[in-house]
Amino acid sequence: MSGDPDASFTVDQLTRDELDVVVDWAAAEGWNPGIGDAQIFWDTDPDAFVGVHDDGELTAAGAIVSYDGELGFMGFFIVRPDLRGEGLGRRLWHWRRDRLLSRLRPGAAIGMDGVFGMQGFYAKGGFVFSHRNLRMKGIGQPPAFVDDALVELGELPFDEVAAFDHRHFGVDRPKFLRPWIQPAGGLGLGLVLDGELHAIGVARPCREGFKIGPLFASDAPSAERVVSGLGAVTAGEPVFLDVPENNNHALALAARFGMEEVFGCARMYLGAPPPLPWDRIYGVTTFELG
C-alpha cells in the first residue's frame, strides 16, 4: 500500500517475521519489550504494523492500532539507526497518522506515548499533551503474606475483567486482553473484595525482568496489594511500572516499593481523549499499544 504521492516512498504492511525484527530494534534501543508482546500485538490488530522498505530491506516501522474504530494508538515508531536524520521518520509518522485516522470512526481520538524530545514534533502534527507517564524501576519483593483476596485473572469471569479494564482504558479490547492477562512466565491478579473486583494487575516477563501493566485499582491500598501479590513471580528481579504522573498516589506507591524513575514518555492525543479515571490508573498497560 502507498500513502505518499512520491513513488519512492511506499508503506507496506509488515510480515509477522518483520514484527520480530522491529521488536529486536526496540530491544536494542533499551525499550525492554515483553517476551510475548509481539504475538499478542499482532493478534490484536495485524493490519496495524507497517513499515518502509528499501530494495526489500526494512528501514522504518510503526504501529497504527485501531480498537474497533473507537480509539487509535500510535506506537512502536522506529527508524533504523543508520538512516535517521534523513526525513524518513517524519514522512512515515505523518503517513501513519493519516492512515490511522482513516481506520477510525469520525471523531475518534488517537493516543500515543512519545519520548519527551519529540513532543514539539508531535504537537505540530496536531497532538496535544495530556501528562507524563514515568517508567519506574525497582526490584521485586516477595509477598509479605498470602492474600486470599487475590485471584488469578484467568480464573475470574472474563466479562468481569473486561468491564473493569474498559472503565480504565476507555474502550473494549478483548482480543488484546484475553491473552495479556495470562502471560506465560508471568502472572495476572485481581483483588476481589465482597464479590467485587477492586483492582487488576499483570506482571509479564521482559528482556530484562518484569513489567507491571496494567495496574488499575479503586484506591492505593488495593493497588499495593496487587503489586505485593505479583511479587510471587517478580521477587528478586528488576520490575518496571509505567506510572501516570497525574496520579500522585501512583507515584507514592512506586516510592513505597523502592522504585525510581528511569525513563518516561509524554501521553498525547489527537482529538478529544476518552475521559479516563487517572486517579485509579496506577500503571499504564504498555507504551506501544496504550
C-alpha positions as CSV (number, residue, x, y, z in Angstrom):
1,M,0.0,0.0,0.0
2,S,1.2,3.5,-0.6
3,G,0.2,6.7,1.2
4,D,2.5,9.2,-0.4
5,P,2.4,10.6,-4.0
6,D,6.2,10.1,-4.1
7,A,6.6,6.7,-5.6
8,S,10.0,6.3,-3.9
9,F,8.2,6.3,-0.6
10,T,5.9,3.3,-0.2
11,V,4.5,2.0,3.1
12,D,3.7,-1.7,3.3
13,Q,2.2,-3.9,6.0
14,L,4.8,-5.8,7.9
15,T,5.0,-9.6,7.9
16,R,4.9,-11.4,11.2
17,D,8.6,-12.1,11.0
18,E,9.3,-8.4,10.3
19,L,7.5,-7.5,13.5
20,D,10.1,-9.7,15.4
21,V,12.8,-7.6,13.7
22,V,11.2,-4.4,14.9
23,V,10.9,-5.8,18.4
24,D,14.7,-6.6,18.3
25,W,15.3,-3.0,17.2
26,A,13.2,-1.8,20.1
27,A,15.3,-4.0,22.5
28,A,18.5,-2.5,21.1
29,E,17.1,1.0,21.9
30,G,16.5,-0.1,25.5
31,W,12.8,-0.3,25.3
32,N,12.8,-3.7,27.0
33,P,9.9,-5.4,25.2
34,G,8.0,-8.2,26.8
35,I,8.9,-11.7,25.8
36,G,5.4,-12.5,24.5
37,D,4.4,-9.0,23.3
38,A,4.9,-9.4,19.6
39,Q,2.4,-12.2,19.1
40,I,-0.3,-10.5,21.3
41,F,0.2,-7.2,19.5
42,W,-0.1,-9.0,16.1
43,D,-3.2,-10.9,17.1
44,T,-4.8,-7.7,18.4
45,D,-4.6,-5.9,15.0
46,P,-2.3,-7.4,12.3
47,D,-3.1,-4.6,9.9
48,A,-1.6,-2.1,12.4
49,F,2.1,-2.9,11.7
50,V,3.5,-1.0,8.8
51,G,6.9,-0.1,7.5
52,V,9.1,1.3,4.7
53,H,11.4,-0.9,2.7
54,D,14.4,-0.1,0.5
55,D,15.1,-2.8,-2.1
56,G,13.1,-5.2,0.1
57,E,15.0,-4.3,3.3
58,L,13.0,-2.9,6.2
59,T,14.2,0.6,7.1
60,A,11.5,2.1,9.4
61,A,8.3,0.9,11.1
62,G,5.5,1.8,13.4
63,A,2.1,0.7,14.7
64,I,-1.3,2.2,14.0
65,V,-3.6,0.2,16.2
66,S,-7.4,0.6,15.9
67,Y,-9.6,-0.6,18.7
68,D,-12.6,-1.4,16.6
69,G,-12.6,2.1,15.2
70,E,-13.3,3.6,18.6
71,L,-9.8,4.6,19.6
72,G,-6.5,4.6,17.8
73,F,-3.0,4.3,19.2
74,M,0.3,5.1,17.6
75,G,3.4,3.3,18.9
76,F,6.5,1.2,18.0
77,F,7.8,4.1,15.9
78,I,11.4,3.4,15.0
79,V,13.8,4.1,12.2
80,R,16.9,2.0,11.6
81,P,19.8,3.9,13.3
82,D,21.9,4.4,10.2
83,L,19.0,6.1,8.3
84,R,18.0,8.6,11.0
85,G,18.1,12.3,10.3
86,E,17.1,12.0,6.6
87,G,13.4,12.7,6.9
88,L,12.3,9.1,6.6
89,G,10.8,9.0,10.1
90,R,8.9,12.3,9.6
91,R,7.3,11.1,6.4
92,L,6.4,7.7,7.9
93,W,4.9,9.3,11.0
94,H,2.6,11.6,9.0
95,W,1.6,8.7,6.8
96,R,0.7,6.6,9.9
97,R,-1.3,9.4,11.5
98,D,-3.4,9.9,8.3
99,R,-3.8,6.2,7.7
100,L,-4.9,5.6,11.3
101,L,-7.5,8.4,11.1
102,S,-9.0,6.6,8.1
103,R,-9.3,3.4,10.2
104,L,-11.3,5.1,12.9
105,R,-14.9,6.4,13.1
106,P,-15.2,10.2,12.6
107,G,-14.2,12.0,15.8
108,A,-12.4,9.1,17.4
109,A,-9.2,10.0,19.2
110,I,-5.6,8.8,18.7
111,G,-3.3,8.4,21.6
112,M,0.4,8.0,21.8
113,D,3.3,7.8,24.3
114,G,6.1,9.8,22.7
115,V,9.6,10.4,24.0
116,F,9.9,13.9,25.6
117,G,12.3,15.2,23.0
118,M,9.8,14.6,20.2
119,Q,6.9,16.5,21.9
120,G,7.3,19.5,19.7
121,F,7.2,17.5,16.5
122,Y,4.1,15.6,17.6
123,A,2.4,18.9,18.6
124,K,3.0,20.3,15.2
125,G,1.2,17.1,13.9
126,G,-1.9,18.0,15.9
127,F,-1.3,16.1,19.1
128,V,-2.0,17.8,22.5
129,F,-0.1,17.0,25.7
130,S,-2.0,15.3,28.5
131,H,0.6,14.3,31.1
132,R,3.8,12.3,31.5
133,N,4.0,8.6,32.0
134,L,7.1,7.8,34.0
135,R,8.9,4.4,33.9
136,M,9.8,3.5,37.4
137,K,12.3,0.7,38.2
138,G,12.8,-1.4,41.3
139,I,13.5,-4.9,42.5
140,G,10.6,-7.3,43.0
141,Q,9.8,-8.1,46.6
142,P,8.2,-11.4,47.8
143,P,4.7,-11.1,49.2
144,A,4.6,-10.4,52.9
145,F,1.7,-12.8,53.4
146,V,-0.8,-14.9,51.5
147,D,-3.6,-12.6,50.4
148,D,-6.7,-14.7,49.9
149,A,-8.5,-11.9,48.2
150,L,-6.1,-12.1,45.2
151,V,-7.3,-14.3,42.4
152,E,-5.6,-15.1,39.1
153,L,-7.3,-13.1,36.4
154,G,-7.7,-16.2,34.2
155,E,-9.9,-17.8,36.9
156,L,-12.3,-14.8,37.0
157,P,-15.1,-14.4,34.5
158,F,-13.6,-12.7,31.5
159,D,-16.5,-10.3,31.1
160,E,-16.0,-9.0,34.6
161,V,-12.3,-8.4,33.9
162,A,-13.0,-6.8,30.5
163,A,-15.6,-4.5,32.0
164,F,-13.1,-3.4,34.7
165,D,-10.5,-2.8,32.0
166,H,-12.9,-0.8,29.9
167,R,-13.6,1.6,32.7
168,H,-9.9,2.4,32.9
169,F,-8.9,2.2,29.3
170,G,-11.9,3.8,27.7
171,V,-12.8,1.2,25.0
172,D,-13.2,-2.6,24.8
173,R,-10.1,-4.5,23.7
174,P,-11.0,-8.2,24.2
175,K,-8.6,-9.6,21.5
176,F,-5.7,-7.9,23.3
177,L,-6.9,-8.6,26.9
178,R,-7.6,-12.3,26.8
179,P,-4.0,-13.4,26.3
180,W,-2.5,-10.4,28.1
181,I,-3.9,-11.3,31.5
182,Q,-2.4,-14.8,31.5
183,P,1.2,-14.2,30.4
184,A,3.5,-17.2,30.0
185,G,6.1,-17.0,32.8
186,G,4.2,-14.1,34.4
187,L,1.1,-13.5,36.5
188,G,-2.2,-11.6,36.3
189,L,-4.0,-10.9,39.6
190,G,-7.3,-9.4,40.6
191,L,-8.3,-8.2,44.0
192,V,-11.8,-9.4,44.9
193,L,-13.5,-7.9,48.0
194,D,-17.1,-8.9,48.9
195,G,-17.5,-10.4,45.5
196,E,-16.5,-7.2,43.6
197,L,-13.3,-6.7,41.6
198,H,-11.3,-3.7,43.0
199,A,-8.0,-4.0,41.2
200,I,-6.2,-5.8,38.4
201,G,-2.5,-6.1,37.6
202,V,-0.4,-8.1,35.2
203,A,3.4,-8.8,35.5
204,R,4.9,-10.1,32.2
205,P,8.4,-11.2,31.6
206,C,10.6,-8.9,29.5
207,R,14.1,-9.0,28.0
208,E,15.1,-7.6,31.5
209,G,13.0,-8.5,34.5
210,F,9.2,-7.9,34.5
211,K,6.9,-5.0,33.6
212,I,3.7,-4.5,35.5
213,G,0.9,-3.2,33.4
214,P,-1.9,-2.5,33.5
215,L,-2.3,-1.7,37.2
216,F,-5.8,-0.4,37.7
217,A,-7.3,0.0,41.2
218,S,-10.1,1.6,43.1
219,D,-7.6,3.0,45.6
220,A,-3.9,2.9,46.6
221,P,-4.2,0.1,49.2
222,S,-5.8,-2.1,46.6
223,A,-3.1,-1.4,44.1
224,E,-0.5,-2.1,46.7
225,R,-2.0,-5.5,47.5
226,V,-1.9,-6.4,43.8
227,V,1.8,-5.4,43.4
228,S,2.7,-7.3,46.5
229,G,0.9,-10.4,45.2
230,L,2.7,-10.1,41.9
231,G,5.9,-10.5,43.9
232,A,5.3,-14.2,43.7
233,V,6.9,-14.1,40.2
234,T,8.9,-10.8,40.3
235,A,10.8,-11.3,43.6
236,G,14.4,-10.6,43.2
237,E,14.0,-9.4,39.6
238,P,14.0,-5.9,38.1
239,V,10.5,-4.6,37.9
240,F,9.2,-1.7,35.8
241,L,6.0,0.2,36.3
242,D,4.8,3.0,33.9
243,V,3.2,5.4,36.3
244,P,1.0,8.4,35.2
245,E,2.5,11.5,36.7
246,N,-1.0,13.0,37.2
247,N,-1.8,10.3,39.8
248,N,0.1,11.3,43.0
249,H,-1.0,8.2,44.7
250,A,0.6,6.1,42.0
251,L,3.9,8.0,42.4
252,A,3.8,7.4,46.1
253,L,3.1,3.7,45.5
254,A,6.1,3.3,43.4
255,A,8.2,5.1,46.0
256,R,6.9,2.7,48.7
257,F,8.2,-0.2,46.6
258,G,11.6,1.5,46.3
259,M,11.2,2.3,42.6
260,E,13.0,5.2,40.9
261,E,12.4,6.9,37.5
262,V,14.5,5.6,34.7
263,F,12.6,6.8,31.5
264,G,9.4,8.4,30.5
265,C,7.0,9.4,27.7
266,A,4.5,12.1,27.1
267,R,1.0,10.9,26.7
268,M,-0.6,13.0,23.9
269,Y,-3.9,12.9,22.0
270,L,-5.1,13.9,18.6
271,G,-8.8,14.7,19.1
272,A,-10.8,14.5,22.3
273,P,-9.4,11.8,24.5
274,P,-11.6,9.3,26.4
275,P,-12.4,10.6,29.9
276,L,-10.2,8.2,31.9
277,P,-10.1,8.0,35.7
278,W,-6.4,8.7,36.1
279,D,-6.7,8.7,39.9
280,R,-7.3,4.9,39.6
281,I,-4.7,4.2,36.9
282,Y,-1.5,3.2,38.8
283,G,0.3,1.8,35.8
284,V,-0.5,2.1,32.1
285,T,-0.6,-1.1,30.1
286,T,2.1,-0.5,27.5
287,F,3.7,2.4,25.8
288,E,3.3,0.6,22.5
289,L,-0.5,-0.1,22.4
290,G,-1.8,2.2,25.2
